[in-house]
Amino acid sequence: MTAASGRHPLAVESAVAGHPAQEDLQVLFGQSIAVFASLAGPAHVVETANPAFFAAIGEHRTRTGVPLAELMPELTGQGFIALLDEVYRTGEPHTGRDVRVVLDTGPHAREAFFDFTYEARRDGEGNVVGIRVIGVETTQVKHAQRLMTEHRALLEQIARQAPLTEVLDGMARCIENLAPREVLVSVLLADPDGRHLRHGAAPSLPDFYNQAIDGIATGEGVGSCGTAAHRREPVVVTDIATDPFWDDFRDLADRAGLAACWSTPILARDGSLLGTFAMYHRTPRAPQDSDLALARVFAGTAALAIERHHSEQARRDAETRAEAAHAELTRAMSAERKLRAEAEERAAAAAELADRMRAAEAAQAAVPHPEQCRLGGPDGCTAPAELKIADAWGDAAWGCHTHAEEALLTVRSAFIANEELGGLAAYINRRPARSRRTERPRTG
């Protein structure tokens, strides 16, 4: 199976006709996923190659009859041409496992991994006349291994409750590193009402772009992300320059150098909106199945991280409310204890006062009722003693109405007293003055 300039890759070169071993190799590798090429001479001219070889290096380079270094100039700087020179010189084969190689340049450049063997071709006399290249591309396996490793690390971050911004930023960088072509990842978080999207993570997008889309509404035709959030389904825009969804954001996207955007809604287990996961590209591009699968995997991972964050935030809020309620209850109980103590102190003081009053009453009960006022001072008073007044210290005296009233006004703690401790009540209910003047008060 041969690819020649100007001819279909499967055309057979006349130069190899009549060589059964070469034909067998062509049969074995012609339609295989294994990469096969036959190189001739010290310049490593590509004589034959199978479709898998050209698919790997880029079908725009499907031609033979040219040195490999001319067909694939990027190999020289990566040491592969030097390896071919060594095999051609020594005749010893070289085998590589999971060898990284950057294929092509510019917009077509991609990272790839191969298991391969460089094996010398010999003529009938045993002289090395060329090299056979046999290999299997392991890029998908390598990326799958790296994806599993990175995904496991993200899940461990979520399990140990790392900050949401740290998880989302790490996830975005992981995808950008794993993608075979340049991709810029963005995660937007939905407001609680699901009507707006807020910046979550976008490590490779310019700040002015992130600030401009922070808070965009969810709705039909609001870019890729706003529409995906509104529809609750993926929205693929392959060319921002012509898609009507981007009418309001086209200039912004052009300033940021963005040409395509595929957005996937991030949904909770109950179907509610958590945010959006977007993959931007510098050139117009439609997604492949592997791209869509990658978006679904990481949208699910983002959902897990966001739901875990919401649950943890709700738990912390509940704990804060509980702590505040406990503190308020503690303050209320402290105030209640203080009030109870003060009430008990007041009750004890009242009981003490009552005891002192009773003691004063008992002490004064034995004192005979004087005939004349005792409140007249040094000059004395000849008016009849009609009222008995006392104070909280147990002192008491009889006096006329005039001096008793003066004492009540002067000594604020003084009060009217009698044997039954009637006090002011007895004074209010006293008999008319005429009766009091004719009746002699009882002793107290």
C-alpha positions as CSV (number, residue, x, y, z in Angstrom):
1,M,0.0,0.0,0.0
2,T,1.8,3.1,-1.2
3,A,1.3,6.9,-1.2
4,A,3.0,8.8,-4.0
5,S,3.0,12.4,-5.1
6,G,0.1,13.1,-7.3
7,R,-1.4,9.7,-6.7
8,H,-3.8,8.1,-4.2
9,P,-2.0,7.0,-1.0
10,L,-3.0,3.4,-1.7
11,A,-1.4,3.2,-5.1
12,V,1.4,0.7,-5.4
13,E,4.9,2.0,-6.4
14,S,6.5,0.1,-9.3
15,A,9.8,0.4,-7.4
16,V,8.6,-2.2,-4.8
17,A,6.9,-4.5,-7.2
18,G,8.3,-8.0,-7.1
19,H,9.4,-7.8,-3.5
20,P,7.1,-10.2,-1.6
21,A,8.3,-9.2,1.9
22,Q,7.6,-5.5,1.2
23,E,4.1,-6.4,-0.2
24,D,3.4,-8.5,2.9
25,L,4.2,-5.5,5.1
26,Q,1.9,-3.4,2.9
27,V,-0.9,-5.9,3.4
28,L,-0.3,-6.1,7.1
29,F,-0.2,-2.4,7.7
30,G,-2.2,-0.9,4.8
31,Q,-5.5,-0.6,6.7
32,S,-4.2,-0.9,10.2
33,I,-4.4,1.7,12.9
34,A,-0.7,1.0,13.3
35,V,1.6,3.6,11.7
36,F,3.9,2.3,9.0
37,A,6.4,4.0,6.7
38,S,9.3,2.8,4.7
39,L,12.2,5.2,4.4
40,A,15.1,4.9,1.9
41,G,18.7,6.1,1.9
42,P,20.6,8.3,4.4
43,A,18.2,11.2,3.7
44,H,15.2,9.0,4.9
45,V,13.1,9.5,1.8
46,V,9.5,8.4,2.3
47,E,9.0,5.6,-0.2
48,T,5.8,4.2,1.1
49,A,3.4,4.8,4.0
50,N,0.0,3.6,5.1
51,P,-3.1,5.9,5.6
52,A,-2.6,5.7,9.4
53,F,0.8,7.4,9.0
54,F,-0.6,10.3,7.0
55,A,-3.6,10.6,9.3
56,A,-1.2,10.9,12.2
57,I,1.0,13.5,10.6
58,G,-1.8,15.4,8.9
59,E,-3.5,14.4,5.7
60,H,-2.5,17.8,4.1
61,R,1.0,16.3,4.0
62,T,0.1,13.1,2.1
63,R,3.0,12.7,-0.3
64,T,6.0,10.5,-0.9
65,G,9.3,10.7,-2.6
66,V,10.6,13.5,-0.3
67,P,13.0,13.2,2.7
68,L,11.2,12.9,6.1
69,A,12.9,16.0,7.4
70,E,11.4,18.0,4.5
71,L,7.9,16.4,4.9
72,M,8.0,16.9,8.7
73,P,10.6,19.6,9.6
74,E,9.4,19.8,13.2
75,L,11.0,16.4,13.9
76,T,14.5,17.7,13.5
77,G,14.4,19.9,16.6
78,Q,12.9,17.0,18.6
79,G,15.7,14.6,17.9
80,F,13.9,12.1,15.8
81,I,15.9,12.6,12.6
82,A,19.1,12.1,14.7
83,L,17.7,8.8,15.9
84,L,17.0,7.7,12.3
85,D,20.6,8.7,11.4
86,E,21.9,6.5,14.2
87,V,19.8,3.5,13.2
88,Y,20.9,3.9,9.5
89,R,24.5,4.1,10.6
90,T,24.6,1.2,13.0
91,G,21.9,-1.0,11.7
92,E,20.7,-1.4,15.3
93,P,16.9,-1.0,15.9
94,H,15.5,1.6,18.2
95,T,12.3,1.3,20.2
96,G,10.4,4.0,22.0
97,R,7.5,3.8,24.5
98,D,5.0,6.5,25.0
99,V,7.3,9.0,23.3
100,R,6.0,12.5,23.1
101,V,6.1,14.3,19.8
102,V,4.7,17.6,18.6
103,L,3.3,17.1,15.1
104,D,3.1,20.0,12.6
105,T,3.3,23.7,13.4
106,G,1.0,26.7,13.6
107,P,-2.8,26.0,13.9
108,H,-2.3,22.4,12.9
109,A,0.2,21.6,15.7
110,R,-0.8,18.9,18.2
111,E,0.8,16.9,20.9
112,A,0.9,13.1,20.3
113,F,2.4,10.0,21.9
114,F,3.7,6.9,20.1
115,D,5.1,3.4,20.8
116,F,7.4,2.9,17.8
117,T,10.3,1.0,16.3
118,Y,12.9,2.2,13.9
119,E,14.2,-1.0,12.1
120,A,17.0,-1.1,9.5
121,R,16.1,-2.3,5.9
122,R,18.9,-4.3,4.3
123,D,19.6,-5.4,0.7
124,G,20.6,-8.9,-0.4
125,E,24.2,-8.4,0.8
126,G,23.1,-7.1,4.3
127,N,23.8,-3.5,3.7
128,V,21.4,-1.0,5.3
129,V,19.4,0.7,2.5
130,G,16.7,2.3,4.5
131,I,14.5,2.2,7.7
132,R,11.1,0.9,8.5
133,V,9.0,2.9,10.9
134,I,6.4,0.9,12.7
135,G,4.3,2.5,15.5
136,V,1.1,2.8,17.3
137,E,-0.3,6.1,18.4
138,T,-1.0,6.1,22.2
139,T,-2.1,9.7,22.5
140,Q,-5.7,8.8,23.5
141,V,-4.5,6.2,26.0
142,K,-2.0,8.7,27.4
143,H,-4.5,11.5,27.6
144,A,-7.0,9.0,29.2
145,Q,-4.4,8.1,31.8
146,R,-3.7,11.8,32.5
147,L,-7.4,12.6,32.5
148,M,-8.0,9.9,35.1
149,T,-5.1,11.1,37.2
150,E,-6.3,14.7,37.1
151,H,-9.9,13.8,37.6
152,R,-9.0,11.7,40.6
153,A,-7.0,14.6,42.0
154,L,-10.1,16.9,41.5
155,L,-12.3,14.4,43.3
156,E,-9.8,14.3,46.2
157,Q,-9.9,18.1,46.4
158,I,-13.7,18.0,46.5
159,A,-13.7,15.3,49.2
160,R,-11.3,17.3,51.4
161,Q,-13.6,20.4,50.9
162,A,-11.0,22.5,49.2
163,P,-12.3,26.0,48.3
164,L,-14.6,26.0,45.3
165,T,-12.6,28.6,43.4
166,E,-9.5,26.4,43.8
167,V,-11.3,23.3,42.5
168,L,-12.8,25.1,39.5
169,D,-9.6,26.8,38.6
170,G,-7.7,23.6,38.8
171,M,-10.3,21.8,36.7
172,A,-10.1,24.5,34.0
173,R,-6.3,24.4,33.8
174,C,-6.5,20.5,33.7
175,I,-8.7,20.6,30.6
176,E,-6.6,23.3,28.9
177,N,-3.5,21.1,29.5
178,L,-5.1,17.9,28.3
179,A,-6.8,19.2,25.2
180,P,-4.9,18.3,22.0
181,R,-5.7,21.7,20.6
182,E,-5.8,25.1,22.3
183,V,-8.9,25.6,24.4
184,L,-9.8,28.2,27.0
185,V,-12.2,27.0,29.7
186,S,-14.7,29.1,31.7
187,V,-17.0,28.2,34.5
188,L,-19.9,30.5,35.4
189,L,-22.0,30.0,38.6
190,A,-25.7,30.6,38.7
191,D,-27.3,33.0,41.3
192,P,-29.7,31.3,43.7
193,D,-32.7,32.4,41.6
194,G,-31.0,31.0,38.4
195,R,-31.5,34.3,36.5
196,H,-27.9,35.4,36.3
197,L,-24.4,33.9,35.9
198,R,-21.4,34.9,37.9
199,H,-17.7,34.4,37.3
200,G,-16.4,31.1,38.7
201,A,-13.1,30.3,37.0
202,A,-11.5,31.2,33.7
203,P,-7.7,31.2,34.1
204,S,-6.8,31.8,30.5
205,L,-9.5,34.3,29.5
206,P,-8.5,38.1,29.7
207,D,-9.7,39.9,32.8
208,F,-11.7,42.5,30.8
209,Y,-13.7,39.6,29.3
210,N,-14.4,37.9,32.6
211,Q,-15.5,41.2,34.1
212,A,-17.8,42.0,31.2
213,I,-19.7,38.7,31.3
214,D,-19.9,38.5,35.1
215,G,-23.6,38.8,36.0
216,I,-25.0,38.1,32.5
217,A,-28.6,37.1,32.4
218,T,-29.8,33.6,31.5
219,G,-32.1,33.6,28.5
220,E,-32.6,32.6,24.9
221,G,-29.9,34.2,22.6
222,V,-27.7,35.5,25.4
223,G,-24.4,34.1,24.1
224,S,-23.7,30.4,24.4
225,C,-23.7,30.3,28.2
226,G,-26.8,32.3,28.8
227,T,-28.7,30.2,26.2
228,A,-27.4,26.9,27.6
229,A,-28.4,27.9,31.1
230,H,-31.9,28.9,29.9
231,R,-32.4,25.8,27.8
232,R,-30.8,23.4,30.3
233,E,-29.0,21.7,27.4
234,P,-25.6,22.2,25.6
235,V,-25.3,25.0,23.0
236,V,-22.6,24.8,20.4
237,V,-21.6,27.9,18.5
238,T,-19.0,27.0,15.9
239,D,-18.4,30.6,14.6
240,I,-19.1,33.5,16.9
241,A,-18.6,36.0,14.0
242,T,-21.8,34.8,12.4
243,D,-24.0,33.3,15.1
244,P,-27.0,35.5,16.2
245,F,-26.6,34.4,19.8
246,W,-23.5,36.5,20.0
247,D,-24.9,39.7,18.5
248,D,-24.6,41.6,21.8
249,F,-21.1,40.1,22.6
250,R,-19.5,39.8,19.2
251,D,-17.2,42.8,19.6
252,L,-16.2,41.7,23.1
253,A,-15.3,38.2,21.8
254,D,-13.4,39.7,19.0
255,R,-11.3,41.8,21.4
256,A,-10.6,38.6,23.4
257,G,-9.6,36.7,20.3
258,L,-12.4,34.1,20.6
259,A,-14.0,32.5,17.6
260,A,-16.0,29.5,18.9
261,C,-17.8,28.6,22.1
262,W,-19.4,25.4,23.3
263,S,-21.3,25.7,26.5
264,T,-22.7,22.9,28.7
265,P,-25.2,23.6,31.6
266,I,-24.1,22.4,35.0
267,L,-27.1,20.9,36.6
268,A,-27.8,19.6,40.2
269,R,-29.1,16.2,40.8
270,D,-32.6,17.6,41.1
271,G,-32.2,19.4,37.7
272,S,-31.8,22.9,39.1
273,L,-29.2,25.2,37.5
274,L,-25.8,25.4,39.1
275,G,-23.9,27.2,36.3
276,T,-22.3,26.6,32.9
277,F,-19.1,25.0,31.6
278,A,-17.7,26.6,28.4
279,M,-14.9,25.7,26.0
280,Y,-13.7,28.6,23.9
281,H,-11.5,28.3,20.8
282,R,-9.4,30.8,18.8
283,T,-10.6,29.6,15.5
284,P,-14.1,28.5,14.3
285,R,-14.5,24.9,15.2
286,A,-17.1,22.2,15.5
287,P,-16.8,19.7,18.4
288,Q,-15.9,16.0,18.0
289,D,-17.5,13.3,20.0
290,S,-14.5,13.3,22.3
291,D,-14.9,17.0,22.9
292,L,-18.5,16.6,23.9
293,A,-17.7,13.6,26.2
294,L,-14.9,15.7,27.9
295,A,-17.4,18.5,28.5
296,R,-20.0,16.2,30.0
297,V,-17.4,14.6,32.3
298,F,-16.1,17.9,33.7
299,A,-19.6,19.5,33.8
300,G,-20.5,16.6,36.1
301,T,-17.4,17.1,38.1
302,A,-18.1,20.8,38.4
303,A,-21.7,19.9,39.6
304,L,-20.3,17.7,42.3
305,A,-18.0,20.5,43.5
306,I,-20.6,23.2,43.4
307,E,-23.3,21.0,45.2
308,R,-20.7,20.1,47.8
309,H,-19.9,23.8,48.3
310,H,-23.5,24.7,48.6
311,S,-24.1,21.9,51.2
312,E,-21.0,23.0,53.2
313,Q,-22.1,26.6,53.0
314,A,-25.6,25.7,54.2
315,R,-24.0,23.7,57.1
316,R,-21.8,26.6,58.1
317,D,-24.7,29.0,57.9
318,A,-26.8,26.7,60.1
319,E,-23.9,26.4,62.6
320,T,-23.6,30.2,62.7
321,R,-27.3,30.6,63.3
322,A,-27.2,27.9,66.0
323,E,-24.2,29.6,67.7
324,A,-26.0,33.0,67.5
325,A,-29.1,31.5,69.1
326,H,-27.1,29.8,71.8
327,A,-25.3,33.0,72.6
328,E,-28.6,34.9,72.7
329,L,-30.0,32.2,75.0
330,T,-26.9,32.4,77.2
331,R,-27.4,36.2,77.5
332,A,-31.1,35.8,78.3
333,M,-30.3,33.2,81.0
334,S,-27.6,35.4,82.4
335,A,-30.0,38.4,82.5
336,E,-32.7,36.2,84.1
337,R,-30.2,35.0,86.8
338,K,-29.2,38.6,87.4
339,L,-32.8,39.8,87.7
340,R,-33.6,36.8,90.0
341,A,-30.6,37.7,92.2
342,E,-31.6,41.3,92.3
343,A,-35.2,40.3,93.2
344,E,-33.9,38.0,95.9
345,E,-31.7,40.9,97.3
346,R,-34.7,43.2,97.3
347,A,-36.9,40.6,99.0
348,A,-34.2,40.1,101.6
349,A,-33.9,43.8,102.1
350,A,-37.7,44.1,102.5
351,A,-37.8,41.3,104.9
352,E,-34.9,42.9,106.9
353,L,-36.8,46.2,106.9
354,A,-39.9,44.5,108.1
355,D,-38.0,42.8,110.9
356,R,-36.5,46.1,111.9
357,M,-39.9,47.7,111.9
358,R,-41.4,45.0,114.0
359,A,-38.5,45.3,116.4
360,A,-39.0,49.1,116.5
361,E,-42.6,48.6,117.1
362,A,-42.0,46.2,119.9
363,A,-39.5,48.6,121.4
364,Q,-41.8,51.6,121.2
365,A,-44.9,49.7,122.4
366,A,-43.6,49.9,126.0
367,V,-43.0,53.6,125.8
368,P,-46.1,55.5,127.3
369,H,-48.0,57.9,125.1
370,P,-46.8,61.3,126.0
371,E,-49.3,64.1,126.7
372,Q,-47.4,66.8,124.8
373,C,-45.6,67.0,121.4
374,R,-42.1,65.6,121.4
375,L,-41.2,67.1,118.1
376,G,-41.0,70.7,119.1
377,G,-37.2,70.8,119.4
378,P,-35.3,72.4,122.3
379,D,-38.0,74.9,122.9
380,G,-40.6,72.2,123.3
381,C,-44.2,72.2,122.2
382,T,-47.3,72.2,124.5
383,A,-49.7,71.0,121.8
384,P,-51.2,67.5,122.4
385,A,-49.2,64.6,121.0
386,E,-51.6,63.1,118.3
387,L,-49.4,61.4,115.7
388,K,-46.6,58.9,116.0
389,I,-43.9,59.0,113.3
390,A,-41.0,56.6,112.8
391,D,-38.1,55.9,110.4
392,A,-36.4,52.8,109.1
393,W,-33.8,52.8,111.8
394,G,-36.3,52.2,114.5
395,D,-36.5,55.7,116.0
396,A,-40.1,57.0,116.7
397,A,-41.7,59.9,118.5
398,W,-45.1,61.4,119.2
399,G,-46.0,64.9,118.1
400,C,-48.6,67.4,117.1
401,H,-49.9,67.6,113.6
402,T,-47.8,70.6,112.7
403,H,-44.5,69.3,113.9
404,A,-45.2,65.8,112.6
405,E,-45.8,67.1,109.1
406,E,-42.6,69.2,109.3
407,A,-40.7,66.1,110.3
408,L,-42.2,64.1,107.4
409,L,-41.0,66.8,105.0
410,T,-37.6,67.2,106.5
411,V,-36.8,63.5,107.2
412,R,-37.6,61.8,104.0
413,S,-37.4,58.3,105.4
414,A,-39.8,59.1,108.1
415,F,-43.4,57.7,108.1
416,I,-46.5,57.7,110.2
417,A,-46.6,54.7,112.5
418,N,-48.9,53.1,115.0
419,E,-49.0,49.8,116.9
420,E,-50.3,47.8,113.9
421,L,-47.8,49.3,111.5
422,G,-50.7,50.9,109.7
423,G,-48.6,53.9,108.8
424,L,-50.0,56.1,106.1
425,A,-53.1,54.0,105.8
426,A,-54.0,54.8,109.5
427,Y,-53.3,58.4,108.9
428,I,-55.5,58.6,105.9
429,N,-58.3,56.8,107.7
430,R,-57.9,58.9,110.8
431,R,-61.0,60.4,112.5
432,P,-61.9,64.0,112.0
433,A,-59.6,66.6,113.8
434,R,-62.3,67.5,116.3
435,S,-62.6,63.9,117.4
436,R,-58.8,63.5,117.5
437,R,-58.6,66.5,119.8
438,T,-61.1,65.1,122.2
439,E,-59.7,61.6,122.2
440,R,-56.5,60.6,123.6
441,P,-54.4,58.3,121.1
442,R,-53.6,54.9,122.3
443,T,-50.0,54.3,123.2
444,G,-47.9,52.4,120.7
